[in-house]
Amino acid sequence: MREEADIVHENATHWVHCKGVGRFEVYRKTTTHSVRCATFHFSHDASYALFRAIADADSRDAACLA
């Protein structure tokens, strides 16, 4: 189950959800719901997984707003 406290990053069009240690999912916002568009899982390096997920969300946001 998704909880608002598990959202670790959000921008205008995407947000990052922490699913567990080293596992993050990127979601695209739509009018009525969100759609998962990427998953990053590096259990041996959780900070790298978070970095990649945030970079991906920001890159997708920039592409949507361009």
Secondary structure, DSSP 8 states (H G I E B T S, - for coil): ---GGGEEEE-SSEEEEEEETTEEEEEEE-SS-EEEEEEEE-TT-HHHHHHHHHHHHHHHHHHHH-
